């Protein structure tokens, strides 16, 4: 069912990822802030992560697939964190002397929301298995 708790967490994870592509600042380069839409790789990673979260909501009948897709999405966000750290370390000034924006924390927020959603999906799966045993 769409109105479950995990659907809310998946929706917020997708919303955070999709909206941050246009709103969040990643880092300051010389005089201007760099956003995810300025770089094709970050735009794709943020967009795919958000769309995968929103798509996973509608797979409520197949909870195991939902959990696998959430695991894939968590891996994608870890890849995004690694990519952002790599790009940030290659900037002039590196980690220490560059201004960082709130957009660097978006994958962490998304991972937390996806882990919480996975926890509720596994609770639903256990509940369904326990009810099937009673039949």
N, C-alpha and C positions, 0 to 999 in steps of 0.2 A: 504494500500500500504506500502511496506517495506521502501520506501524512505522518509517517513515522519519524522518530527522533533523528535517525541517521540521514534522512532526506534533508532535514534542516541543516545539519552540519555539512553535507555534501553541497547543498545550495550555497552556503556561505563560503565554502572553500572555492567553488567555481566563481562566485561573485567577486571575491577578493582578487583572484588571479586575473579575471577578465578586465575588471575595472582598473586594476593597477597598471595595465598596459598603456593607458592613456593619462592617468592621473599621477602616479608615483614617480618620484625622482630617484635615480639610482646613484649617481655621483656627479660632481661638478668637474667639468673639463674646461680648464682655462677660465672662460667667462660665462659659460652657459651650462645648465643642468642637462644631463643625458637621461632620457626616458627609455623604457623598453621598446617603444615604437621606433626609436632612432636606429636600432640595431636589429637586423633581420633574425639572427639566432635567438636573441632574448625575446623578441616579439613572438616567434614561433613556440618557444618553450613555455612562455606565460600563457599564450592562447591555447595550446594543446592541453596544458594542465587544467585550465578553466573549463574547456569544452568537455574534457574527459570526466571531470567532476559532475558537470551538469548532465551528461549522457548517462552516467552511472546511476543517477536517481531513478531513471525509468526502467532499470533492470531489476526491480524489486522482487520479481518472481524467481529469479535465479541468484540467490544470495551468495553462492560460492563464486560465481563469476563477478559479482559485485565486489567481493573481497579481493579477488585477483586483480581487478582493474584498479582498486584503491592501492594495492601494493605497487602496481605499475606506476600509478600517479605519484606515489611517495618517492619511488625511484627516480621518476622524471624531475621532481622537485629537488632531490639531492643532486642530480646532474646539473640542474639550474644553479644551485648554490655553488657547486664546483666551478661552473663556467663563469659565474659572476666574480668569484674569488680570483680566478685566473686572469680575467680581464682587468680587474681592479689592481692586481699586483703588477700588471704590465703598464699601468699608467705612469706618467712622470710623477715621481713622489711616492708611488706605491701605496701601501696601506696607511702609512703614518701621516703623510702630508697632504692627503686629498680629502675633500669634504664628501661625506657619504650621506645619501638620502634614505628616506623611509622605505623605498622600493627594495632595498637589499633584505629587509626583514619579511617581505611578503611570502617567500617560499617557506620560511619557518612557520608562519601562521597557518599556511595551507597544510603543511605536514601535520601540525597539531590537530587541526580540524579533521583531516582524513583519518588519523589514528583514532580519534574519538568516534568517528562514524564507523570504522571497522569494528570497534569494540561493541557498538550497538547492533551491528549486523551479526556478529558472532553470538550475541545474546539471543537474537531472534532465531538464529539457526539452532541453537541449543533448545530453545523453547519448542520449536516445531518438532525436533527429534524426540523430545520427551513426550509430547502429545501423541506422536506416532507410535511410541512404545505402548501406550495405554490401549490402543485399539486392538 
